[in-house]
Amino acid sequence: MKALHEKQEKLLGILKKNFGDPLTIRDLQALLEVSSTSVVYHHLIQLEKKGYLKRNPYNPQDFQIIADEPEKQVTFLNLYGQGACNPKGSILDDKPIDRIAISSRMISFPVDQAYILRAKGDSMAPKINDGDLVMVQKANSATSGDIVVCVNNSEVLIKKIIYEGKQVILESINNSYSPFLANIEEFHIEGKARGVISYM
């Protein structure tokens, strides 16, 4: 674990305490008792570099605290393929095809929730192309409009999910493919697509 400056320890404690109701930079400045907001930004960046924090660069109030200890700068994520799957099982039950080294800073959520899926086919083109590596955050639920990894009738799919009443509709981005209803009896979500590493 990398040592923290006294102000960084205090800042981390404040962020943990107020995680459900994030404070503004000026609030943090007052609580830290520092001279300017730039000092707060400096310590936030240091917490991120040392692996204690993940920040959304476009929204300072959007961040993840790494719970127990800093993440390593490089992490190895399991890579899976879009093969057949037990209808009630998880694709994560199978052995991974490979393990891929990824900079932890590329992952905007806790690393232990991440895996990679190699896309198959062009149904999600141009956003996700055949052979692309899709960064997935483990999840068993999603919001209408999310792009998810799911199992439907034993088939592993990457689709946009739409809820209409009790029906679950699975849509492609490529207009050549028609939307279809999920088989609720043999359907479950495996995660949300959070990023794409292009194969080309």
N, C-alpha and C positions, 0 to 999 in steps of 0.2 A: 504494500500500500504506500502511495506517495504521501509524504507529509503535507499537512495543510497549514497555511498561514492562519494565525489567530482569527483574523477577519473572515477567512474562508470557512473555518469551522463554525463560526457564529452565523454566517450567511446560510450555510447548509442546514443548520438547526432551524433557522427562521423559515426556510423554504419547506422543510418537512412539516413543521407545525402548521403552516398555512397552505398546504398542498391543495386542499379542497376549495380554497378561496384565494387564488393567487394575488399577491400584492403588486402594486406598480413599482417601477424603478425608484420613483421618489419616496414611496413608502419604505422600500428597502434601504435607501440612502439614510432616512431618518433613524431607522432601527439600528443600522450599522454604525451610526454616528460618524459618517465620513463626509468629506468636504464637497464631493460632487457625484453626479450620476455616473461619470466616466470611471470613477473608482469602483462603483458597483459592477459596471460592465466588465471591468478588468478581472474582478474576482469571479464573476460568472464564467468568463472564458477560461480562467484557470481551473475552476471546478470541472468544466467540460473536458479540458485537456487531460486532467488527472483521472478522468473516468468516473467521477461521482455524479455527473449530471449529463443529460442529453437535452439540448435546446433546439427549438424551432427557430432558425435564423430570421424568419419573417415575423415572428411574434414572441417577444421576450417573456410573455406570461405563459407560453405553451412550452412545458418542459417535463421531463421524466427524471425522477431521482432513482439512482441505482441503489437498491435496497441495502445490501450488506457490505459490499466492498467494490472498489473500482473495477470496471471492465477492462480487459486487456485491449491494447490498441488493435490487435488483429485477432479475429475469432474464426473458428472453423464451423461452418454451418452444413448440416446434412442436406444433400441433394437427392430429390426423389423425381420419379418420372410419372407421366400420366398413363400408368398401366391399369389393368383391371384391379378391383378391390372387393373384398368381402363387403356385402351391402351394409352390414351392421358394424364392420370394423373400421379402422382408420388407416389411411395411407402411411401414417407414421409407425404402424405396427410392423411394416416390412423393413428389411434392411435398406439403408440408403445406397444409392448408386455410387455416390462419391461424397467427399467432404471438400468444401470450397472455402479457401481463405478469403475473408472479407474484412476490410477496415471497419472496426466497430463504430466509427463516426459516421459511416454510411447508413447505419441502422437507427431510425428515429424512435425506436421503442426498445424495451428491455431485450437484450440479446437472447436470453433463455426462452423467449417466445417466438424466435425466428427460425424459419427453415426456407429452403429454396426448392422450387419446382421447375423442371424443364418443360416448357410449353410444347404442345404437339398440335400441328395444324394451323390454319389461318382464320379460324372463326372469330378471333379477337383482334385481327389486324384492322388498322395499322398500329394500334396501341401495343399489342403483344403479338409477336410473329413466331412462326415455327422455329423452335430451337432456342428461343429467348429464355433467360433465367429469370424467374419471377420470385421476388422477395415476398415471403408470406408471413403474416403475424398469426399465430395460432389463435383460433376463436371458434366457438360453436354457435354463434349467432351473428347477425349482420343487420344493417339498416337498408331499407329499400333503396336501390341505386348503387349499392356497393358492388365492387368486383370481388368475387369470392372464389376460393377453391372448394369444391364440394364433391360429394359422391352421390350419383343418381343412377339407380338400377345397376349398381356395381361398377359404373364407369366414373373415373376421375375427370372432372371438368373444371375449366376456368370460365366463369360466366358472370354477367351482370344479373343480380337478383332483384326481382320486383315482387312485392307483396300486393295482392288484390284480394281482400277479405281473407279467406282461409286458403286461397290458392297461392302457390309459389311459381312464378314464371321465371324461366331462365332465358336470358337474351344474349345474343352475340353482338359484337360491335360491327363485324362485317355483315352488310345488308344482304349478302348472298345466302345467309342462314336465317331461317325463320325461328322466332321464339317458340318455346314449348313449355308445357306444364311439367313441373317436377312430380315424381311419384312419391308422395308424402310418406308412404310406407317404407320406402327404400331410399330416402334422401337425408343427408345431413351435411352441415357445413364443417369444413376442415380449417378454414382460416380466411383472412382478408388479404388481397393483393395490396402490397404497400410500395412496390417499386419494381422496375424492370431493368435488367442488364441485357442489352441487345447482343444477340449472337453474332451479328454482322460487324 
